[in-house]
Amino acid sequence: MKRSELLRILKANGCYFVREGTNHEIWHSDITGNDFPVWRHSGRDIPPGTLRKIFREAGIE
């Protein structure tokens, strides 16, 4: 999955951008109340394990 598609899914599920981190963007989920990192490597597909972790932290199953 490309980063642009991931961001579309996150926004559709109520997540929003909080701030820039050193190597990642920090997003917030109102579902879980957690902040979580999202990587910025826009040209590459996000590995499946990383996607699972982001979805889990965002409360998206």
PEVEN-V752971 format. One record per residue. N is the residue number from 1. RES is the residue in one small letter. PSI is psi in degrees with one decimal (* if undefined). NEAR is the number of other ideal C-beta (glycine too) atoms within 8 Angstrom. Layout:
n: (N N)
res: (RES RES)
psi: (PSI PSI)
near: (NEAR NEAR)
This chain:
n: (1 2 3 4 5 6 7 8 9 10 11 12 13 14 15 16 17 18 19 20 21 22 23 24 25 26 27 28 29 30 31 32 33 34 35 36 37 38 39 40 41 42 43 44 45 46 47 48 49 50 51 52 53 54 55 56 57 58 59 60 61)
res: (m k r s e l l r i l k a n g c y f v r e g t n h e i w h s d i t g n d f p v w r h s g r d i p p g t l r k i f r e a g i e)
psi: (136.9 157.9 -39.7 -38.7 -41.1 -46.2 -36.7 -43.6 -44.0 -46.9 -39.2 -22.1 19.0 11.3 152.5 155.4 134.2 -55.0 169.9 130.6 -172.1 -51.8 -3.9 164.4 147.9 125.2 160.4 141.7 124.1 -21.8 -48.4 -19.2 12.0 149.9 144.3 151.7 145.9 125.5 160.5 13.9 83.3 -23.8 -8.4 155.6 143.4 129.7 147.1 -39.5 -37.9 -41.5 -44.1 -42.9 -43.6 -46.3 -40.4 -45.2 -27.3 -9.4 22.1 121.3 *)
near: (6 8 11 7 8 13 9 8 9 13 9 6 11 8 10 7 6 8 6 4 8 3 5 9 12 13 14 10 14 7 9 8 5 9 6 11 8 13 10 8 7 7 3 5 5 13 6 6 6 9 11 8 8 13 9 9 10 15 10 9 4)
